[in-house]
Amino acid sequence: MDNPKNRFTIRTIVQMLVFILLVPFLPLLISKDWSWWQAWVYALIGILGFVVSRVLAARRHPDLLAERAKFMQHEDIKPWDSVLARLVGLGGGLIPLVAGLDARYGWPGVDFGLTEEIIALVVILAAYAFGAWALIENRFFSGVVRIQKERGHHVVSTGPYSWMRHPGYAGALLVYFATPILLDALWTYLPVAFISIVLLIRTDLEDRALKHELPGYREYTQKTRFRLLPGIW
């Protein structure tokens, strides 16, 4: 007999294999340049960053990974996030895809030097660490926007959340903007622009939903004024 729970488990495993193992290696797989050390570093940081952050988050909040694994299976996802969450995933896949195509076909662009690539690498490492800190600090760091009433959803204002209201998105944006420099792929800024616009829209809509529906969030916004860019927005 077909078991929905088994289908969900298989689908979750397949999605993780694709997005966590396959997508980071797209620049190497598409370019077929196995000596491209920057692409190796990009892939390994992505995989290790995911694994380490989830292990640490699970140790502190054992139920968080189960919440995130359900992703689109939740029934109370905000309708607009059913679209935006998928667009974020699409944009995240387009970045390494375009980088690989850029390297394979030698599209014209700016040649970033080693110094710029090292700086970009440092930014990516710092951004992954910052995003992981946000994940570990926030037990309600879901993959979709919803009010998690069954999990006792409440405002988290400690750690990076004392500086900005959406530090996870901020860390992701830093990774996106530094990646084209690390991979020396200027055309990759096209999907970066796309996913940045999506994240800005998602941040604004999520912030409005939390103000209206999460007790204490409106008061939190008065203390932590900025959403993504301290001093700006």
C-alpha positions in Angstrom: 0.0 0.0 0.0 1.2 3.5 -0.9 2.2 5.3 2.3 2.1 9.1 2.2 4.7 9.3 4.9 7.1 7.1 2.9 6.5 9.3 -0.2 7.3 12.4 1.9 10.5 10.8 3.3 11.7 9.8 -0.2 10.9 13.2 -1.6 12.8 14.9 1.2 15.9 12.8 0.7 15.9 13.3 -3.0 15.5 17.1 -2.6 18.4 17.2 -0.1 20.6 15.2 -2.4 19.9 17.5 -5.3 20.2 20.8 -3.5 22.9 20.0 -1.0 25.1 17.7 -3.0 24.4 18.3 -6.7 23.7 22.0 -7.0 27.0 23.1 -5.3 29.0 21.1 -7.8 27.2 22.5 -10.9 30.1 24.9 -11.8 32.4 21.9 -11.9 30.0 19.5 -13.6 29.0 22.1 -16.3 32.5 23.5 -17.0 34.2 20.1 -16.7 37.2 22.0 -15.4 38.3 19.8 -12.5 41.3 22.0 -11.8 39.0 25.0 -10.9 40.0 25.3 -7.3 37.5 28.1 -6.6 34.6 26.0 -7.7 35.8 23.1 -5.4 36.0 25.5 -2.5 32.6 26.9 -3.3 31.0 23.4 -3.3 32.8 22.2 -0.2 31.9 25.3 1.8 28.3 25.0 0.7 28.1 21.3 1.8 30.0 21.6 5.0 28.2 24.8 5.9 24.9 23.1 5.6 25.9 20.0 7.5 27.7 21.7 10.4 24.9 24.3 10.8 22.2 21.7 10.9 24.1 19.5 13.3 24.6 22.4 15.7 21.0 23.6 15.3 19.7 20.0 16.0 21.7 19.7 19.1 20.2 22.9 20.5 16.7 22.5 19.0 16.0 18.9 18.1 12.7 19.6 16.5 13.9 22.3 14.2 15.2 20.0 11.4 11.8 18.2 11.3 10.1 21.6 10.9 12.4 22.6 8.1 12.2 19.2 6.4 8.5 19.5 5.9 9.0 22.7 3.9 6.0 23.0 1.5 4.0 20.3 3.4 2.8 22.7 6.0 -0.9 23.7 5.6 -0.6 27.2 7.0 2.1 28.6 4.8 1.4 32.2 3.7 0.0 32.0 0.2 2.6 34.4 -1.2 5.4 32.4 0.3 4.3 29.3 -1.5 5.6 31.2 -4.6 8.5 33.2 -3.1 10.1 30.2 -1.3 10.2 28.3 -4.5 11.7 31.3 -6.3 14.4 31.5 -3.7 15.2 27.9 -4.3 15.3 28.5 -8.1 17.5 31.5 -7.7 19.9 29.5 -5.5 20.2 26.9 -8.2 20.6 29.4 -11.0 23.7 31.0 -9.4 26.0 28.0 -9.7 24.4 27.0 -13.0 25.2 30.4 -14.7 28.7 30.3 -13.1 29.3 26.9 -14.8 28.0 28.1 -18.1 30.1 31.3 -17.9 33.3 29.2 -17.3 32.5 26.7 -20.0 31.7 29.2 -22.8 34.0 32.0 -21.7 31.4 34.7 -21.6 32.9 38.2 -21.7 33.2 39.9 -18.3 35.6 41.3 -15.7 38.5 39.1 -14.6 38.6 39.3 -10.8 42.1 38.8 -9.4 43.3 36.5 -6.7 43.1 39.2 -4.1 39.5 39.9 -4.8 38.7 36.2 -4.8 40.3 35.7 -1.4 38.3 38.6 0.0 35.2 37.1 -1.5 36.0 33.8 0.1 36.4 35.4 3.5 33.1 37.2 3.1 31.4 33.9 2.2 32.8 32.1 5.2 31.8 34.9 7.5 28.3 35.0 5.9 27.8 31.3 6.4 28.9 31.6 10.0 26.5 34.5 10.5 23.6 32.6 8.9 24.4 29.5 10.9 24.3 31.6 14.1 20.9 32.8 13.2 19.7 29.3 12.5 21.1 28.0 15.8 19.7 30.9 17.8 16.2 30.7 16.4 14.2 27.6 17.2 11.5 28.8 14.7 13.8 29.3 11.7 11.5 27.6 9.3 12.0 27.1 5.6 8.7 28.8 4.9 6.8 31.8 6.4 4.1 30.7 8.9 3.1 31.2 12.5 4.1 28.0 14.2 1.4 28.0 16.9 1.8 24.3 17.6 5.5 24.9 18.5 4.9 27.8 20.8 6.1 30.4 18.3 7.5 33.5 20.0 9.8 36.4 19.3 13.5 35.6 19.3 15.6 38.8 20.0 18.9 37.3 21.1 22.2 36.8 19.2 22.1 38.3 15.7 18.4 39.1 16.2 19.4 41.9 18.5 21.1 43.6 15.5 18.6 42.9 12.7 15.3 41.2 12.4 16.2 38.8 9.5 19.9 37.9 9.9 19.4 34.6 8.0 18.5 36.5 4.9 21.3 38.9 5.4 23.9 36.1 5.5 22.4 34.5 2.4 22.6 37.8 0.5 26.3 38.2 1.4 27.0 34.7 0.1 25.1 35.5 -3.2 26.9 38.8 -3.8 30.4 37.3 -3.1 30.0 34.2 -5.1 30.4 35.7 -8.6 33.7 37.2 -7.5 35.0 34.0 -6.0 34.1 32.1 -9.2 35.2 34.9 -11.5 31.8 34.8 -13.2 30.4 38.3 -13.7 27.2 37.1 -15.5 26.2 35.3 -12.3 25.1 38.6 -11.0 22.0 38.3 -13.1 20.5 35.4 -11.0 22.0 37.2 -7.9 19.9 40.3 -8.8 16.9 38.1 -9.3 17.1 36.3 -5.9 18.0 39.5 -4.1 14.8 41.1 -5.3 12.8 38.0 -4.3 14.4 38.0 -0.8 13.8 41.7 -0.3 10.1 41.2 -1.2 9.9 38.2 1.1 11.6 40.0 4.0 9.0 42.9 3.7 6.0 40.6 3.5 7.3 38.3 6.3 8.0 41.3 8.5 4.4 42.6 8.0 2.9 39.2 8.7 4.9 38.8 11.9 3.9 42.3 13.1 0.2 41.5 12.6 0.2 37.9 13.9 3.1 37.2 16.2 2.6 38.5 19.8 5.4 40.8 20.8 6.9 41.2 17.4 5.7 44.8 16.9 7.3 45.8 20.1 10.5 44.0 19.0 10.6 46.0 15.8 10.7 49.2 17.9 13.9 48.0 19.7 15.5 46.3 16.7 14.7 48.8 14.0 16.4 47.3 10.9 15.3 44.3 8.9 18.4 43.5 6.8 20.8 46.4 6.5 21.7 48.0 9.8 21.5 51.8 9.5 19.7 51.6 6.1 16.6 49.2 6.0 
